Amino acid sequence: VQLQACGGGLVQAGASLRLSCAVSGGFFSAYYMGWFRQAPGKKREFVAAIGWDSRNTYYAASVKGRFTISRDNAKNTVFLQMNSLKPDDTAVYYCAADTNYRTYYSGDPDVYDYWGQGTLVTVSS
């Protein structure tokens, strides 16, 4: 299973970005998907997660109301719409896939089975 994230870039505070993550080599509809981020010198942290059928979504408190996770099972792709970006959102963003419906919303990166390579988001003040 391969995950390919893209859409990062350098933006000013208040701007928006949309990250995409294409999944290949597996059965995308069976995966529970998440986005994580890692800032320099910090641990990888949970950003958002979505169930296989998009009915359930979960967000970190720091991004709730600004970020939206979504997925298109027909295109094997998960998205992260990021609005009102802040300098604190600067990080490498990773998409990940979990095969277990019991764990994907826990926020624990260790429960995820597959990871993408990351895409850098830089927000200037």
N, C-alpha and C positions, 0 to 999 in steps of 0.2 A: 504494500500500500504506500502510495506516495502522495504527499501534500505539498502544494506549491502556493505560497502566499505572495501577494503583490499588492501594490497600491500605496505603499508608503511614500514619504517625501518630506520636504521642508516647507512648513507653512507658518503663518503668523498666528498668534493667539486670537481665538475667536473664529478661526476658519474651520472648514470641514474637510474630511477625507473619507474615502470609502475603501476599505480593504477587502480583498477577495482571496479565497483559498480554494483552489481546485483540487479535487481528490481523484486519484486514479488507482487502478489495480485492486479495487475491493468493491464491496456492495455498499455504496454511499448511504442509501436509505436505512441501512442497519446501524449506522454510526450516530452516536451522540457527539456533538461537536462543541468545541470550546475555543475561546481566544484567551491567550495569556500575554503578558508583557514583562520585559526585564529591562530595567534602567541600569546604567553603569553603576557597579558597586552594590547593587541590590539583588535580592532574591527574585526569582520568577514569581509573578503574582497573577491571580485569576482576574479576568476582565469580564467575561460573559460566557454563557453556555446555552445550548438550545437542544431540545429533544428531537428525535428522528422525524416527527411529524409537525414540527414547529409550534405545537400547542403549548409547550412549556419553555420559558426563557428565564434566565437568571443573570443577575448583574452584580458586580462589586459595587459597594456603596459609593465609591469615588467616581463612578461613571454613570450611575443610574440617572436617567433623565436626559443624558447627553448622547449616549451610545445606544445603538440598536443592532442586535444580532438577528440575522435572518438566513434562510437557506433556500436553495432551489434544487430539489432532488432530481429534477429532470436534467439539470446541468452539472450535477455532482459538485456543487459549489456552495460555500458558506461565506457570508458577508459580515462585515462590521462597519456600520455607518457611524462615523464619529463627528459630532457637531460640537460647537463651542469649545474647541480645543484649547487646552491650557499648557503652559510650559511643563507642568508636572506630568503631562501625558507623554512626554518624550521618552521613548523606549524602543527596543526591538519587539515587535509584535509577532507572536507565534500562533498558528492555528494547530489544533490537536483533535484527535478522534479517540473516543472511548467506546468500547463495545458493550459496556455494562450500564444499564439504565439506573442501577442503584447508586452509582458513584459519580456520574459525570457532573452533577450539580454541586458536588462537595467543595469545589474550589481547590482541591488538592491536585497539583500537576502530576504527581506520581501515579495516579490511577489511569492516566491517559495512555493509550497503547501506541499511537502513532503521532508523529510530529512533523510539521513543516520546517523550513529552513529559517523562517523569520523575515520580516520586512521592517526597515527602520523608519520610524516616525519622529521627526524633530519639529518641535513647536517653539518658535522664537517669541520673545516678549516684545 
